[in-house]
């Protein structure tokens, strides 16, 4: 299995509001930047979309280390919350509906395809790839501002 690093970030101006996401895929010495956005979205949707788009860009199952500053993404997967929500019909422990079910379903399929390790990193703390992803995400969100 190829070993790939995936750096991701999401941004949103207002929550909800115009948003963007950025991702950097790295395999050996090769890198690929990806980015996109939406006119009316949330920060959490953009964080999840960055991971989804990065994983979808891989042409075969890989061993992927995902670096993200999103506690929502990292904790939901690493602590197993998302698997519990799915098992309960997309309800959280408090009985309220889970958010972003469409994205979580896509992400769970991708997590099953690839061998994924998640590394949470502190955002806006000088991590070079996180800062690059943030710039990509913010630039995309700017395209949707009126």
C-alpha positions as a Markdown table, in Angstrom:
| # | Residue | x | y | z |
|---|---|---|---|---|
| 1 | Unk | 0.0 | 0.0 | 0.0 |
| 2 | Unk | 1.3 | 3.4 | -0.9 |
| 3 | Unk | 1.8 | 5.8 | 2.1 |
| 4 | Unk | 0.2 | 9.2 | 1.5 |
| 5 | Unk | -0.1 | 12.3 | 3.7 |
| 6 | Unk | -3.2 | 14.4 | 3.5 |
| 7 | Unk | -3.4 | 17.8 | 5.1 |
| 8 | Unk | -6.8 | 19.5 | 5.3 |
| 9 | Unk | -8.6 | 22.6 | 6.4 |
| 10 | Unk | -12.0 | 24.2 | 6.1 |
| 11 | Unk | -13.0 | 27.9 | 6.5 |
| 12 | Unk | -16.3 | 29.7 | 6.8 |
| 13 | Unk | -17.1 | 33.4 | 7.0 |
| 14 | Unk | -20.1 | 33.3 | 9.3 |
| 15 | Unk | -21.4 | 29.9 | 10.3 |
| 16 | Unk | -23.4 | 29.3 | 8.1 |
| 17 | Unk | -21.9 | 31.5 | 5.4 |
| 18 | Unk | -19.6 | 31.4 | 2.4 |
| 19 | Unk | -17.0 | 28.7 | 2.9 |
| 20 | Unk | -14.0 | 27.0 | 1.4 |
| 21 | Unk | -11.8 | 24.0 | 1.9 |
| 22 | Unk | -8.2 | 23.1 | 1.0 |
| 23 | Unk | -6.3 | 19.9 | 0.9 |
| 24 | Unk | -2.7 | 18.9 | 0.1 |
| 25 | Unk | -1.9 | 15.3 | -0.9 |
| 26 | Unk | 1.7 | 14.2 | -0.6 |
| 27 | Unk | 3.2 | 11.0 | -1.9 |
| 28 | Unk | 7.0 | 10.9 | -1.7 |
| 29 | Unk | 8.2 | 14.1 | -3.4 |
| 30 | Unk | 5.0 | 14.7 | -5.2 |
| 31 | Unk | 2.2 | 17.0 | -4.0 |
| 32 | Unk | -1.2 | 18.0 | -5.2 |
| 33 | Unk | -3.3 | 20.9 | -4.0 |
| 34 | Unk | -7.1 | 20.7 | -4.1 |
| 35 | Unk | -9.7 | 23.3 | -3.0 |
| 36 | Unk | -13.3 | 24.3 | -3.4 |
| 37 | Unk | -16.1 | 26.0 | -1.7 |
| 38 | Unk | -19.8 | 26.7 | -1.3 |
| 39 | Unk | -21.9 | 29.8 | -1.0 |
| 40 | Unk | -23.9 | 28.8 | 2.1 |
| 41 | Unk | -22.2 | 26.2 | 4.3 |
| 42 | Unk | -20.7 | 25.6 | 7.8 |
| 43 | Unk | -17.1 | 25.3 | 9.0 |
| 44 | Unk | -17.7 | 21.6 | 9.9 |
| 45 | Unk | -19.1 | 20.8 | 6.4 |
| 46 | Unk | -16.0 | 22.4 | 4.9 |
| 47 | Unk | -13.6 | 20.4 | 7.2 |
| 48 | Unk | -15.3 | 17.1 | 6.3 |
| 49 | Unk | -15.4 | 18.0 | 2.6 |
| 50 | Unk | -11.6 | 18.7 | 2.6 |
| 51 | Unk | -11.0 | 15.2 | 3.9 |
| 52 | Unk | -13.5 | 13.6 | 1.5 |
| 53 | Unk | -12.1 | 15.3 | -1.5 |
| 54 | Unk | -8.5 | 14.4 | -0.5 |
| 55 | Unk | -9.4 | 10.7 | -0.1 |
| 56 | Unk | -11.5 | 10.6 | -3.3 |
| 57 | Unk | -8.5 | 11.9 | -5.3 |
| 58 | Unk | -6.6 | 8.7 | -4.5 |
| 59 | Unk | -6.7 | 6.3 | -7.4 |
| 60 | Unk | -6.2 | 3.1 | -5.3 |
| 61 | Unk | -6.5 | 2.1 | -1.6 |
| 62 | Unk | -3.7 | 3.7 | 0.3 |
| 63 | Unk | -2.3 | 4.0 | 3.8 |
| 64 | Unk | -3.2 | 7.7 | 4.6 |
| 65 | Unk | -2.2 | 9.9 | 7.5 |
| 66 | Unk | -4.7 | 12.7 | 7.6 |
| 67 | Unk | -3.6 | 15.9 | 9.4 |
| 68 | Unk | -6.5 | 18.1 | 10.4 |
| 69 | Unk | -7.1 | 20.9 | 12.9 |
| 70 | Unk | -10.8 | 19.9 | 13.1 |
| 71 | Unk | -11.7 | 18.4 | 16.5 |
| 72 | Unk | -15.2 | 17.7 | 15.1 |
| 73 | Unk | -13.7 | 15.4 | 12.4 |
| 74 | Unk | -10.9 | 13.9 | 14.5 |
| 75 | Unk | -12.9 | 13.2 | 17.6 |
| 76 | Unk | -16.0 | 11.9 | 15.8 |
| 77 | Unk | -13.9 | 9.2 | 14.1 |
| 78 | Unk | -11.2 | 8.5 | 16.7 |
| 79 | Unk | -13.6 | 8.3 | 19.6 |
| 80 | Unk | -16.1 | 6.3 | 17.5 |
| 81 | Unk | -18.9 | 8.8 | 17.8 |
| 82 | Unk | -19.8 | 8.7 | 14.1 |
| 83 | Unk | -20.1 | 4.9 | 14.2 |
| 84 | Unk | -22.5 | 5.1 | 17.1 |
| 85 | Unk | -24.6 | 7.8 | 15.4 |
| 86 | Unk | -24.9 | 5.6 | 12.3 |
| 87 | Unk | -25.8 | 2.5 | 14.4 |
| 88 | Unk | -28.6 | 4.6 | 16.1 |
| 89 | Unk | -30.0 | 5.8 | 12.8 |
| 90 | Unk | -27.9 | 8.9 | 12.8 |
| 91 | Unk | -29.0 | 10.0 | 16.2 |
| 92 | Unk | -26.5 | 11.4 | 18.8 |
| 93 | Unk | -26.3 | 10.2 | 22.4 |
| 94 | Unk | -28.7 | 12.9 | 23.5 |
| 95 | Unk | -31.3 | 11.6 | 20.9 |
| 96 | Unk | -30.9 | 14.7 | 18.6 |
| 97 | Unk | -30.2 | 14.1 | 14.9 |
| 98 | Unk | -26.5 | 14.0 | 13.9 |
| 99 | Unk | -25.5 | 16.8 | 11.5 |
| 100 | Unk | -23.9 | 16.4 | 8.1 |
| 101 | Unk | -25.1 | 12.8 | 7.6 |
| 102 | Unk | -24.6 | 13.0 | 3.8 |
| 103 | Unk | -20.9 | 13.8 | 4.3 |
| 104 | Unk | -20.4 | 11.3 | 7.1 |
| 105 | Unk | -21.8 | 8.5 | 4.9 |
| 106 | Unk | -19.4 | 9.5 | 2.1 |
| 107 | Unk | -16.5 | 9.7 | 4.6 |
| 108 | Unk | -17.2 | 6.4 | 6.2 |
| 109 | Unk | -17.1 | 4.6 | 2.8 |
| 110 | Unk | -13.7 | 6.2 | 2.1 |
| 111 | Unk | -12.4 | 5.3 | 5.6 |
| 112 | Unk | -13.4 | 1.7 | 4.9 |
| 113 | Unk | -11.5 | 1.8 | 1.6 |
| 114 | Unk | -8.2 | 3.3 | 2.9 |
| 115 | Unk | -6.1 | 2.5 | 6.0 |
| 116 | Unk | -6.4 | 5.9 | 7.7 |
| 117 | Unk | -4.6 | 7.4 | 10.7 |
| 118 | Unk | -5.9 | 10.8 | 11.9 |
| 119 | Unk | -3.5 | 13.2 | 13.5 |
| 120 | Unk | -5.1 | 16.3 | 15.1 |
| 121 | Unk | -2.9 | 19.4 | 14.8 |
| 122 | Unk | -3.5 | 22.8 | 16.4 |
| 123 | Unk | -4.8 | 25.3 | 13.8 |
| 124 | Unk | -3.2 | 28.6 | 13.1 |
| 125 | Unk | -0.1 | 27.6 | 15.0 |
| 126 | Unk | 2.5 | 27.9 | 12.3 |
| 127 | Unk | 2.2 | 24.3 | 10.9 |
| 128 | Unk | 3.3 | 25.0 | 7.2 |
| 129 | Unk | 0.8 | 22.6 | 5.5 |
| 130 | Unk | -2.1 | 23.6 | 7.7 |
| 131 | Unk | -1.4 | 27.3 | 7.0 |
| 132 | Unk | -1.3 | 26.5 | 3.2 |
| 133 | Unk | -4.6 | 24.6 | 3.5 |
| 134 | Unk | -6.1 | 27.5 | 5.4 |
| 135 | Unk | -5.0 | 30.0 | 2.7 |
| 136 | Unk | -6.6 | 27.7 | 0.0 |
| 137 | Unk | -9.8 | 27.4 | 2.0 |
| 138 | Unk | -10.1 | 31.2 | 2.7 |
| 139 | Unk | -9.4 | 32.0 | -0.9 |
| 140 | Unk | -12.2 | 29.7 | -2.0 |
| 141 | Unk | -14.6 | 31.2 | 0.6 |
| 142 | Unk | -13.8 | 34.7 | -0.7 |
| 143 | Unk | -15.2 | 33.7 | -4.1 |
| 144 | Unk | -18.7 | 33.4 | -2.6 |
| 145 | Unk | -18.7 | 36.7 | -0.7 |
| 146 | Unk | -21.1 | 39.3 | -2.1 |
